[in-house]
Amino acid sequence: MYPKLLPHLKTVLIISLAVLSIFLTAQLWFVNITNRNFFPYLQARLAPTPPDGINDLIRPFRIISGAGDGFFAIHYSNISQLETWHYGKTTIPSLLQNGSFVGVMPTDMTGILGAPVIIYEYAFHMDVAIFAEAFEHRTGTILSDWGIQNFRAIAIHPPHGDINTLSAFFISDENIWEFSLAPAPTIAIPAAEDLPLHFVQAEDTLTFLPRMHRNFSYNPVLAINPYSNHGLSLAFIRSQVEHFFDNPGTINHGLSGSGIYTFSNLTTVVRYLPGHVIEYTNFRTLGHTSSAGFVGDFSAALTFITNDPNVTNEIYLAGYDNMGRENIFWFNYVINDFPLVLTSPWFTSAHCTSPLFHPIEVSVENGRVIRYRKIAYNFEIDTSVTARLSSALTGEYALAFPITRGPHIRLETLETTESE
């Protein structure tokens, strides 16, 4: 009987020795050599990634809704969870597929805002071809055939009463193109006048003035630097940037006389710059790979940001540009249903010639991030402090938190939250 078991015992012993060998190698490489615990490193490398990015690309940076009474609600946070956005994601593809062109007119929002309406607004001029690709339509010819190259917003009049037709308006700086879709689903749009903070239209196309009741209050924001532990140090900053490297054991680090903290290996350089900016650069050879396309590059940028554990605030796409083979994407933050924006250029150092105009900037080539810059701060609501805005607040401005180094960031009326 025992001789029959001998081959099985040998197999179990070989497997056990192999597992022990792998464990000891991991201990030597990740713990003893790098003086780092393997499991937190592995957890960071296997951080959850977002979906393919299409839903995030077509998601507006804010949704404005009104019941037709001249008062409007504006939402910035958790757009993907709003019923109004689920409605848009349902009706817009049907409109691209089966909608009918009604006409074009100079941009004037008066008639559009006088009826129950949902407005999906982008922080940049949305290109028609990119928009159609994101909605899985090859060309978007229903839009481009009528001369639409890009637009800033889509306004929708849902069906109401006995009317089962949806009206959609694609809004650019100069013109509005109207389309219709029948039949179409309905949605109830609640009145906004009784909200503690609501908005009324200004003379400008998509500018809304804040109006508030006397009981409106909010919590200011704190700027937190996750790279500082009672001051800056090479060791602590290194612990916060290791996730940018495939193997932390290969990192070389140093501090220059100009106050730049540098962490590098053969393919990657991460710098903490004196203006409190993190800069990542990747020098790995791309090879002969086919282009990932705009949507693929955006997905890569979004995945990279999501895998940065020190980006803790909600973001939205604030703009993009193309530089040869590179696509560059800019992102703004959102907190507590208000945008967090830079109100002036953020210089990376005393001699900076290329400041940041948005909190995050990502350059992507053929689906791989080659450069990543962001301000070093993330932001938290300070629930211990309550602030109020004047009920007499006027002017053609949007409410936002202007990004500063703190200690408390308060809501201000800003001239624009538009992409630079």
C-alpha positions in Angstrom: 0.0 0.0 0.0 2.8 2.5 1.0 4.7 2.1 -2.3 1.6 3.2 -4.2 1.5 6.4 -2.1 5.1 7.3 -2.7 4.6 9.0 -6.1 1.8 11.1 -4.7 3.9 12.1 -1.7 6.8 13.1 -4.1 4.4 15.3 -6.1 3.1 17.0 -2.9 6.7 17.6 -1.8 7.8 19.1 -5.1 4.8 21.5 -5.1 5.5 22.5 -1.5 9.1 23.2 -2.3 8.1 25.3 -5.4 5.7 27.4 -3.3 8.3 27.9 -0.6 10.9 28.9 -3.2 8.5 31.6 -4.7 7.7 32.9 -1.2 11.4 33.2 -0.2 12.2 34.9 -3.5 9.4 37.4 -2.9 10.6 38.0 0.7 14.2 38.6 -0.5 13.2 40.9 -3.5 10.3 42.9 -2.1 10.9 42.9 1.6 14.6 42.4 2.4 16.1 44.2 -0.6 13.6 47.0 -1.0 12.7 47.3 2.6 9.1 47.4 1.5 6.2 45.2 2.3 5.1 43.2 -0.8 1.4 43.1 -0.2 0.7 46.8 -0.1 2.8 47.2 -3.3 0.9 44.4 -5.0 -2.4 45.9 -3.9 -1.4 49.3 -5.4 -0.3 47.7 -8.7 -3.6 45.8 -9.0 -5.8 48.8 -8.1 -9.2 48.7 -9.6 -9.4 50.2 -13.1 -12.3 52.1 -14.5 -14.4 50.9 -17.5 -13.3 51.7 -21.1 -13.7 55.4 -20.6 -16.5 55.9 -23.1 -19.1 56.6 -20.5 -16.8 59.1 -18.8 -15.9 60.8 -22.1 -19.5 61.6 -23.0 -20.6 62.5 -19.5 -21.2 66.2 -19.1 -19.4 68.2 -16.5 -22.7 69.6 -15.2 -26.4 69.1 -15.7 -28.9 72.0 -15.5 -32.6 71.3 -15.1 -35.7 73.4 -14.8 -39.4 73.0 -14.8 -40.1 75.9 -17.1 -40.7 78.4 -14.3 -37.4 80.3 -14.7 -35.6 78.6 -11.8 -32.9 76.0 -12.3 -31.0 73.3 -10.4 -27.3 72.7 -11.3 -25.5 69.4 -10.4 -21.8 68.7 -10.7 -21.2 65.7 -8.4 -22.1 62.1 -9.1 -23.4 62.9 -12.6 -23.3 59.2 -13.6 -25.8 58.4 -10.8 -28.3 61.1 -11.6 -31.7 60.1 -13.1 -31.4 63.0 -15.6 -28.2 61.6 -17.0 -29.7 58.1 -17.3 -32.4 59.7 -19.3 -29.8 61.4 -21.6 -27.9 58.2 -22.1 -31.1 56.5 -23.1 -32.5 59.1 -25.5 -29.4 60.5 -27.2 -28.4 57.2 -28.9 -32.0 56.9 -30.2 -31.8 60.5 -31.4 -28.6 59.8 -33.3 -30.1 56.8 -34.9 -33.7 57.9 -35.6 -34.0 61.6 -34.9 -35.3 64.1 -37.5 -33.8 67.5 -38.3 -36.1 70.4 -37.5 -34.0 73.5 -38.2 -31.1 75.8 -37.2 -31.2 79.2 -35.6 -28.9 81.8 -34.0 -28.0 80.9 -30.4 -30.7 82.3 -28.1 -31.7 80.3 -25.1 -34.9 82.3 -24.3 -37.4 79.9 -25.9 -35.5 76.8 -24.8 -35.4 77.7 -21.1 -39.1 78.7 -21.1 -40.2 75.0 -21.1 -39.3 72.0 -18.9 -35.7 71.3 -19.9 -32.6 69.3 -19.1 -29.2 70.7 -20.3 -26.1 68.5 -20.6 -23.2 70.9 -20.7 -19.5 70.2 -21.5 -16.5 72.1 -20.3 -15.1 72.2 -23.8 -16.3 72.2 -27.4 -17.4 68.6 -28.0 -16.3 67.3 -31.4 -19.2 65.7 -33.3 -17.1 62.7 -34.6 -15.7 62.0 -31.1 -19.2 62.3 -29.6 -20.6 59.9 -32.1 -17.8 57.4 -31.7 -18.3 57.4 -27.9 -22.0 56.7 -28.5 -21.0 53.8 -30.8 -22.0 55.6 -34.0 -19.4 55.6 -36.7 -19.7 59.1 -38.1 -22.5 61.0 -36.4 -23.7 62.0 -39.8 -27.2 63.0 -38.5 -25.3 65.9 -36.9 -22.4 66.6 -39.3 -24.7 66.5 -42.4 -26.4 69.6 -41.0 -23.1 71.5 -40.5 -22.5 70.8 -36.8 -18.7 70.4 -36.1 -18.8 70.8 -32.4 -21.1 71.9 -29.6 -21.0 73.1 -26.0 -24.3 71.6 -24.7 -27.4 69.6 -25.5 -30.8 70.8 -24.2 -33.7 68.4 -24.2 -37.4 69.1 -23.9 -38.9 65.8 -22.7 -42.4 64.8 -23.9 -45.1 66.2 -21.7 -48.9 66.0 -21.6 -50.3 64.5 -24.8 -47.2 65.2 -26.7 -44.9 62.2 -27.1 -42.2 64.0 -29.1 -38.8 64.9 -27.6 -37.0 68.0 -28.8 -33.2 68.2 -28.7 -31.1 71.3 -29.2 -27.3 71.1 -30.0 -25.9 74.4 -28.8 -22.7 76.0 -30.1 -21.5 79.6 -29.6 -23.2 80.8 -32.7 -26.0 78.4 -33.6 -28.5 76.0 -32.2 -29.6 72.9 -34.2 -33.0 71.4 -33.3 -33.9 67.7 -33.8 -36.9 65.7 -32.8 -37.6 62.1 -31.7 -40.9 60.3 -31.5 -41.9 58.4 -29.6 -39.7 59.1 -26.6 -39.7 58.3 -22.9 -40.8 60.9 -20.4 -39.1 62.2 -17.2 -40.4 64.4 -14.4 -38.4 67.5 -13.7 -39.0 68.9 -10.2 -39.2 72.7 -9.6 -36.0 74.3 -8.3 -37.3 77.5 -6.7 -37.7 75.9 -3.2 -34.1 74.6 -3.1 -31.9 76.5 -0.7 -29.6 77.3 -3.6 -31.0 77.7 -7.1 -30.2 79.6 -10.3 -31.7 82.0 -12.8 -30.5 82.6 -16.3 -28.2 85.5 -17.1 -28.1 87.2 -20.4 -25.2 85.0 -21.6 -26.0 81.7 -23.3 -25.2 79.2 -20.6 -24.5 81.4 -17.6 -26.8 81.2 -14.5 -26.8 83.5 -11.5 -27.0 82.0 -8.0 -30.0 82.8 -5.9 -30.4 81.5 -2.3 -32.7 81.5 0.6 -31.6 82.9 3.9 -31.0 79.5 5.4 -28.4 78.5 2.7 -25.1 77.5 4.2 -22.1 75.3 3.1 -18.9 73.8 4.4 -15.6 75.2 3.2 -12.8 73.0 1.8 -9.4 72.1 3.2 -6.4 71.5 1.0 -4.4 68.4 2.0 -0.9 67.6 0.8 -0.6 63.8 1.0 3.1 64.1 0.1 4.0 66.0 3.3 4.4 64.4 6.7 5.0 67.3 9.0 7.2 68.7 6.1 8.7 67.3 2.9 11.2 64.5 3.0 12.8 62.1 0.4 11.7 59.0 2.3 8.1 60.0 2.7 7.6 61.4 -0.8 9.1 58.2 -2.2 6.6 56.1 -0.3 3.8 58.1 -2.0 5.2 57.8 -5.6 6.3 54.1 -5.6 3.1 53.1 -7.4 4.4 54.9 -10.5 7.2 52.3 -10.8 7.0 48.7 -11.9 9.5 47.7 -9.3 10.2 50.0 -6.3 13.5 48.3 -5.7 14.9 50.0 -8.9 14.2 53.6 -7.7 17.1 56.1 -7.4 16.3 59.3 -5.5 17.8 62.6 -4.7 17.2 66.2 -3.8 18.6 69.0 -5.9 19.8 72.4 -4.7 16.8 74.0 -6.3 14.4 72.0 -4.1 13.4 69.3 -6.7 12.8 65.8 -5.3 13.6 63.3 -8.0 12.8 59.5 -8.2 13.9 57.6 -11.2 14.8 54.3 -12.9 15.7 53.5 -16.5 12.3 54.3 -17.9 10.5 56.5 -15.4 11.2 59.8 -13.7 8.9 61.3 -11.0 9.7 64.7 -9.6 8.2 66.7 -6.8 8.6 70.3 -7.9 8.9 73.4 -5.7 5.5 74.7 -6.8 4.0 71.6 -5.1 3.4 69.8 -8.4 4.0 66.1 -9.1 5.4 65.4 -12.6 5.7 61.9 -14.0 7.5 61.2 -17.3 7.9 57.8 -19.0 10.7 57.2 -21.5 9.9 53.6 -22.4 10.1 52.9 -26.2 6.7 52.6 -27.8 7.7 50.2 -30.5 5.6 49.6 -33.6 2.1 49.7 -32.1 -1.0 50.8 -33.8 -2.7 54.0 -32.6 -5.1 53.6 -29.8 -7.3 56.4 -31.1 -8.8 59.3 -29.2 -11.1 57.2 -27.1 -8.4 54.7 -26.3 -6.0 57.5 -25.2 -8.7 59.0 -23.0 -9.3 55.6 -21.4 -5.6 55.3 -20.7 -5.5 58.8 -19.1 -8.5 58.0 -17.0 -7.1 54.7 -15.9 -3.8 56.3 -14.9 -5.5 58.9 -12.8 -7.8 56.3 -11.1 -4.7 54.2 -10.2 -3.1 57.2 -8.5 -4.1 56.7 -4.8 -3.4 60.3 -4.1 -6.2 61.5 -6.4 -9.2 61.3 -4.1 -11.6 63.9 -5.5 -14.1 63.4 -8.3 -12.9 64.6 -11.7 -14.3 65.7 -15.0 -12.8 66.3 -18.4 -12.1 70.0 -18.7 -10.6 70.0 -22.2 -8.2 68.3 -24.6 -5.8 69.0 -27.4 -3.8 67.1 -30.0 0.0 67.6 -30.5 1.1 65.3 -33.3 0.9 61.7 -32.0 0.0 62.9 -28.5 -3.4 63.6 -27.0 -3.4 65.9 -24.0 -6.3 65.8 -21.5 -7.0 68.3 -18.7 -9.2 67.5 -15.7 -10.9 69.6 -13.0 -12.1 68.5 -9.6 -15.6 68.4 -8.1 -16.5 68.5 -4.5 -19.9 68.7 -2.7 -21.7 69.6 -6.0 -19.4 72.5 -6.9 -16.3 72.6 -9.2 -12.8 73.1 -7.8 -10.9 75.1 -10.3 -7.6 77.0 -10.8 -8.4 80.7 -11.2 -4.8 81.6 -12.3 -1.8 79.7 -13.8 -0.2 77.4 -11.3 3.5 77.6 -11.7 5.6 74.5 -11.0 8.7 76.5 -10.0 10.2 80.0 -9.9 11.4 79.7 -13.5 8.4 77.8 -14.9 7.4 78.5 -18.5 4.7 75.9 -18.7 2.3 76.3 -15.8 -0.8 74.2 -15.1 -4.1 75.7 -16.0 -6.0 72.7 -14.6 -5.3 70.5 -11.5 -4.4 67.5 -13.7 -2.8 67.2 -17.1 -2.2 63.9 -18.9 -0.3 63.3 -22.2 -1.0 60.0 -23.9 0.6 58.5 -27.0 -0.7 55.3 -28.6 -2.6 54.3 -25.5 0.3 54.9 -23.0 0.7 57.8 -20.6 4.0 59.5 -21.3 3.6 62.6 -19.1 1.4 63.3 -16.1 1.3 66.5 -14.1 -0.9 67.4 -11.1 -1.0 69.8 -8.2 0.1 67.9 -5.1 -3.1 68.7 -3.1 -6.3 66.9 -2.7 -9.3 68.4 -1.0 -11.7 67.6 1.8 -14.9 69.2 3.1 -14.4 70.7 6.5 -17.6 69.8 8.4 -16.4 71.6 11.5 -16.9 75.0 9.8 -20.2 76.5 8.4 -20.1 79.4 6.0 -22.7 81.5 4.3 -23.0 83.5 1.1 -24.6 86.9 0.8 -28.1 86.7 -0.5 -27.3 89.9 -2.5 -24.7 88.0 -4.6 -25.0 89.2 -8.2 -23.1 89.2 -11.4 -22.8 86.9 -14.4 -20.6 84.3 -12.7 -20.6 80.7 -11.6 -20.0 79.5 -8.1 -16.9 77.4 -7.5 -14.2 76.7 -5.0 -11.0 78.4 -6.2 -8.0 76.2 -5.6 -5.5 77.6 -3.1 -3.1 76.1 -0.6 -5.6 76.8 2.2 -6.2 76.7 5.0 -9.9 77.2 4.2 -11.2 77.5 0.6 -14.6 79.2 0.4 -17.1 79.4 -2.4 -16.6 82.4 -4.7 -18.2 83.9 -7.8 -15.8 83.2 -10.6 -15.9 84.8 -14.0 -15.6 81.4 -15.7 -15.1 77.7 -15.1 -14.4 77.1 -18.8 -11.4 75.3 -20.1 -8.4 77.4 -20.9 
